[in-house]
């Protein structure tokens, strides 16, 4: 068990690399399996410098729920953005929002930034780790405080639960 | 036949959203609002096109379709990073210009 830990310090990432390689390989024969194995074992240690303190998945169930929320939001908000883009542009009220971060972990904060960027109407512009603020640009905001509270309640709180930080 | 209709519908939806993303890029007034068009409408646009591909391949062969999921995964990981870096660069540029003009009117980004 201990040697397995040493061989695969990040089992989830290794599994992901192994699976993705086989999916991308045209004809997954024995050679491809060997390459996938080599990559799954070799890549995590090689990229360790990017993961000084890899976060652990504490609540996978909450993660799946968050994923469903994000996917649904992408669809709903895309339609809204599409309407705004096609409608009168002058009526847009774009704004910068400052979201105070309750997440210290840089990796989890990056996930939050990515979710904000993927859900339409908002792009994360900058993560200011010194002040602990995520700077977000929104295409159209009626109530900045409500928009910030929505990001915190809808995405940040579940993320904190998922990674237990 | 119903499969083909589904695939066509998904392709139309995907194409429509991708088109709207480009329309946004052309119509919106400044850099930061323009970012929203391509990064946004494309998530759903590409999503629908990938779903169409899934339905198309899934109806013909068996077992295929996982590759489409991989494409979606890679896209959803990389798209926010490019958008983030582009807007970060634009923000730095706007701040530099503001500093040069002595905090003149123009870009309103807070947090300096």
Interface residues (C-beta under 8 A of the other chain):
Chain A: X20 X23 X24 X74 X75 X77 X78 X81 X82 X85 X86 X89 X92 X94 X96 X98 X113 X114 X115 X116 X117 X118 X120 X121 X123 X124 X125 X126 X128 X131 X133 X135 X137 X139
Chain B: X16 X17 X20 X21 X23 X24 X27 X28 X29 X30 X32 X33 X35 X36 X37 X39 X40 X41 X43 X44 X47 X66 X67 X69 X70 X73 X76 X77 X79 X80 X81 X83 X84 X87 X88 X91 X108 X109 X110 X111
